[in-house]
Amino acid sequence: MRQQAAEPAVVPATPAPAHPAPAPRTRAGDGAPRPPHPAEGPRGASPPDPVADPDRDVASAVEAVLDDYLTRRREDAARTSDRFAADIADCLIDLVRRGGKRLRPAFLWWGWRTAGGRPGDGEAEAVLHAAAALELVQACALVHDDLMDDSPSRRGAPAAHVALADLHRAGGLRGDPAVFGASAALLTGDLALVWAEDLWDEASPSPEARRRTRPVWRAMRTEMVAGQYLDLHGQASGAPSPSSSLRVAHLKSGLYTVERPLHLGAALADAGPRVTAALRRAGRSAGTAFQLRDDLLDVFGDPARTGKPAGEDVRRGKSTYLMAVGLRLARGRGRERRAARELLDRALGDPVLGHGEVERVRAVLTELGARAAVERHIAELAQDALAALEELGQPAGPNLPAGSEDAPVRRLASLVRAVLGDTPDALAAPVTAPVR
């Protein structure tokens, strides 16, 4: 149910501004004096203006909006309860401020720009606020996802349920710290979704833009939950098929990460049916390819680069497309195929799967041709995404006429390539099977 295990770099022109380290949470009761939280900034300071040129660095522009918004919302939370602000609001704020690559805001911005939006036409600020709201939806998904997967960490710090259980222990509270942490994390994720909705409403586009975007916003949030549930159900059923696994990948990433943000950008720009269809097709293919690449990285990636142990999806019994293809290919007759299927069946969902067993899973998936099949499908999806952008009549390919490098569709195509980690040709490179 992981939303993102290792987001690739998104080619920012300049790095996002560094955030100060979170202040220790106060243990004072409601109404007691508290130190200012870093999200609040200096008392009496003016809210930061968004970056003047979001085309140069979307992430920094979204960071400016988030910083201002989180400052104000923490003040609201503190007026309700200092305890709530110090424990739950700070937990959420710290997660959002620890970063991420801001992929969804980037796709929304470049969808808007590709569909005809112009930074100087007065709508850019509303678009950046809408883009920032996507980051709070993502924060909700991450908090709940880490809880469901019992993940120990997120973005270089303890996951929300772990941090809140530690807070329980440090405070000498009664009851089970793990139960407290899980319950408090649920509330933290809920708060993220509430604040996301409030920020979306605060974006204040024109009434016509609100009417165009509201159905897309509603659909995206429902699809996100549906993808999470189908992923959970797939783990419990233990019988993944390639088609059902692709459906989950489409809901979790094809729609939520890329297609719907592009769709929202198109709706904000009042794009016509042809442009909207092309952007949605590009997003659907690129987003699904992103999830399939993430599945590959879980098994075959270098832990030093992915930031997590290899084989976590296998240990948790996730019905990924990679494992579904491997199990389907292992159905053939013969002793070797039977042995391969037995190995994959035993490994899937084994929480104590060791390094040696993961190596054997890698070898079997490679020898069966599952890894090569998934890489070919990623390449096909990437090529389809770029072909959809070409249909917009603006240059998206590598051979560009002079002066077209900064065309919005070109920048969007570059973002797609960055998200997928490489060019389609490189993704389709032959795979060398390891020695048995």
Secondary structure, DSSP 8 states (H G I E B T S, - for coil): --S-S-------SS---------------TTS-----GGG-STT-------S-TTT-HHHHHHHHHHHHHHHHHHHHHHH-HHHIIIIIHHHHHHHHT----HHHHHHHHHHHHTT--GGGS-HHHHHHHHHHHHHHHHHHHHHHHHHHT-SEETTEE-HHHHHHHHHHHTT-SS-HHHHHHHHHHHHHHHHHHHHHHHHHHT---HHHHHHHHHHHHHHHHHHHHHHHHHHHHHHH----HHHHHHHHIIIIIIIIIIHHHHHHHHHTT--HHHHHHHHHHHHHHHHHHHHHHHHHHHHS-HHHHSS-TTHHHHTT---HHHHHHHHHTTSSSHHHHHHHHHHHHHTT-TT--HHHHHHHHHHHHHHTHHHHHHHHHHHHHHHHHHHHHTTTS--SSS--TT-TT-HHHHHHHHHHHHHTS-HHHHT--------
